[in-house]
Amino acid sequence: MARNVNENLVAALTKVGKYYVDASRDKLKSLGHHATGRLADSLDYEIAGQEINILTTEYGEAVDMGSQPSSRGFGKVSKRFVEDILSWASAKGIRPNSRHNTTGNMRKMAYAIARTIQKDGIIQEYGNQGAKVFDRVYAELEDRIGEDILAAYQEDVEDILDNINNNKKK
């Protein structure tokens, strides 16, 4: 019975996608970018032809690649952004430098953080260049990925040659 031409490749890409996403989740945690778990939980992959696309939340790219100051102007932050900062701060246990940890003070702190991110960019620890999570994971897994993909191509080519030989014998 003839198999699909890229059957082994698709299986290998699926395998690579799974372990790449798992390694990316682990790397986020080890680098300290795991407050609420929302980013790690959002990681997924899809196979598109002969490629793997890594999927994440909209802010995943900013964590990975960094961000530049906003062009919207300083001080104009959305309510959703402030809410996201509040959620992050709560998960990290970050509180205002005040004896009064009221909801109002938490909102003021979140607003100040949001304005600073908008003004200066995100993840200043890396010079606003991002954590490069996906690059780091790829560097760690590059040999394994190459071996898995190469083995799959080899199996697919062997299957094609077997099919050609079987058809000639008929």
C-alpha positions in Angstrom: 0.0 0.0 0.0 1.4 3.4 -1.0 2.0 5.9 1.8 1.7 9.7 1.5 4.9 11.2 0.1 5.7 13.2 3.3 4.1 11.0 5.9 7.3 10.5 7.9 8.2 14.2 7.6 4.8 15.2 9.0 5.2 12.7 11.9 8.7 14.1 12.6 7.5 17.7 12.5 4.7 16.8 14.9 7.2 15.2 17.2 9.5 18.3 17.0 6.6 20.7 17.5 5.7 18.9 20.8 9.1 18.8 22.3 10.0 22.3 21.1 6.8 23.7 22.8 7.6 21.7 26.0 11.2 23.0 26.0 9.9 26.6 25.4 7.6 26.3 28.4 10.4 25.1 30.6 12.7 27.9 29.3 10.1 30.5 30.2 10.0 29.2 33.7 13.8 28.9 34.1 14.2 32.5 32.9 11.6 33.8 35.3 9.0 34.7 32.7 6.2 32.6 34.2 4.0 34.7 36.5 0.4 33.7 35.6 1.3 30.8 33.3 -0.8 32.4 30.5 2.1 32.7 28.1 3.4 29.2 28.7 -0.1 27.8 28.4 -0.7 29.7 25.2 2.3 28.0 23.4 1.3 25.6 20.7 2.3 24.6 17.2 0.8 23.9 13.8 2.2 22.0 10.9 1.8 24.0 7.6 3.1 22.1 4.7 6.7 21.3 5.5 7.1 23.9 8.3 6.3 24.2 12.0 4.7 27.4 13.1 4.9 28.2 16.8 1.8 29.9 18.2 1.6 32.1 21.3 -0.4 35.0 22.8 -0.1 38.4 21.3 2.3 39.5 24.0 4.5 36.4 23.5 6.4 38.1 20.8 7.1 41.1 23.0 8.5 38.9 25.7 10.6 37.0 23.2 11.7 39.8 20.9 11.4 42.8 23.2 9.5 45.9 22.3 10.2 49.5 21.4 8.6 52.5 23.0 5.1 53.1 21.8 4.3 55.5 19.0 0.9 56.2 20.6 2.4 58.7 22.9 3.4 58.5 26.6 0.6 58.0 29.1 -2.0 56.7 26.8 -2.4 53.1 28.0 -5.5 50.9 27.6 -7.6 49.6 30.4 -6.9 46.1 29.2 -3.1 46.7 29.4 -3.5 47.9 33.0 -5.6 44.9 33.9 -3.0 42.6 32.4 -0.3 44.3 34.5 -2.5 44.0 37.6 -2.8 40.2 36.9 0.9 39.9 36.4 1.8 41.9 39.5 -0.6 39.9 41.7 0.9 36.6 40.4 4.4 37.9 41.1 3.5 39.3 44.5 4.4 42.8 43.5 2.9 45.5 45.6 3.2 49.3 45.7 5.8 50.8 48.0 3.1 51.9 50.4 1.7 50.7 53.7 -1.7 50.8 52.1 -2.1 48.0 49.5 -5.5 49.1 48.5 -7.1 48.4 45.1 -6.6 52.0 44.2 -2.9 51.9 44.9 -2.5 48.6 43.0 -4.2 50.2 40.0 -1.9 53.3 40.2 1.1 51.0 40.4 -0.1 49.0 37.4 -0.8 52.2 35.5 2.7 53.4 36.2 4.3 50.1 35.1 2.2 50.2 31.9 3.3 53.7 31.2 6.9 52.8 31.8 6.7 49.8 29.4 5.1 52.1 26.9 7.8 54.7 27.3 10.8 52.5 27.6 9.8 49.1 26.1 9.6 45.7 27.8 12.1 43.5 29.5 14.8 46.1 30.2 16.9 43.3 31.8 17.8 42.3 28.2 18.1 45.9 26.8 14.6 45.8 25.5 15.7 43.1 23.1 13.5 40.4 24.6 14.3 37.1 26.4 15.0 35.3 23.0 13.3 32.2 24.5 12.7 30.6 21.1 16.2 31.3 19.8 17.6 29.8 23.0 15.4 26.7 22.8 16.3 26.3 19.1 20.0 26.5 19.9 19.6 23.8 22.6 17.6 21.5 20.3 19.1 22.2 16.9 21.0 19.0 16.6 18.1 16.9 17.8 15.7 18.7 15.4 18.1 18.2 12.5 18.5 14.5 13.2 14.7 13.9 13.5 14.0 15.8 10.2 16.8 14.2 8.3 15.8 10.7 9.4 12.2 11.5 8.3 13.3 12.7 4.9 15.4 9.6 4.5 12.5 7.3 5.3 10.2 9.2 2.9 12.8 8.9 0.1 13.2 5.2 0.8 9.4 4.8 0.7 9.2 6.6 -2.7 12.0 4.4 -4.1 10.3 1.2 -2.8 7.0 2.3 -4.4 8.8 2.9 -7.7 10.5 -0.5 -7.6 7.2 -2.2 -6.6 5.4 -0.6 -9.5 8.1 -1.6 -12.0 7.8 -5.3 -10.9 4.1 -5.3 -11.7 
